[in-house]
């Protein structure tokens, strides 16, 4: 089972790197003073789920869940 643990560790490291890159690629959530007047509600603000920002958020969630699962599995002393 040592090879399986090495495989999971490498997968965990790749997940950590990808998660870090995705978080750094995202924009900040603070809208500044434009949020007071409603200027932040543009076409791209309403359709964020279909934009590049929405895709980054979705992949960040997926990689975060994978990170947690791999951390739990690697912490078990079954291997």
Buried (B, 14 or more C-beta within 10 A) or exposed (E): EEEEEEEBEEBBEEBBEBBEEBEEEEEEEEEEEEEEEEEEEEEEBEEEEEBEBEEBBEBBEBBBEBBEEBEEBBEEEEE
